[in-house]
Amino acid sequence: MDEQDAARALAAARFDVRTGRVAGRDPFRLAWRRLRQAQARPST
């Protein structure tokens, strides 16, 4: 994972939290979880 991937994930998580798509979550934790899930999936 590079810095750009992390920045994009954090920006998306912040957007989701701010718009209410994800209720009351910490955007840093949300971004980290999404990155971990993306890494766990085999890339095609």
C-alpha positions in Angstrom: 0.0 0.0 0.0 1.4 3.4 -0.9 0.7 6.9 0.5 -1.7 7.7 -2.3 -3.9 4.6 -1.6 -4.0 5.6 2.1 -4.9 9.2 1.3 -7.7 8.1 -1.0 -9.1 5.6 1.5 -9.0 8.3 4.3 -10.7 10.9 2.0 -13.4 8.4 1.1 -14.0 7.4 4.7 -14.1 11.1 5.8 -16.7 11.7 3.0 -18.8 8.7 4.1 -18.7 9.9 7.8 -19.5 13.5 6.9 -22.4 12.7 4.7 -23.9 10.2 7.1 -23.5 7.1 5.0 -21.6 5.5 7.9 -23.1 6.5 11.2 -20.8 7.8 13.9 -17.6 6.1 12.9 -14.1 7.3 13.2 -12.9 7.9 9.6 -9.3 6.7 10.4 -10.6 3.3 11.7 -13.0 3.0 8.8 -10.2 3.8 6.3 -7.8 1.3 8.0 -10.4 -1.4 8.0 -11.2 -0.9 4.3 -7.5 -0.9 3.4 -7.0 -4.2 5.3 -10.0 -5.8 3.6 -8.7 -4.7 0.2 -5.3 -6.2 0.9 -7.0 -9.5 2.1 -8.8 -9.9 -1.2 -6.8 -11.3 -4.0 -6.2 -8.7 -6.6 -7.3 -9.4 -10.1 
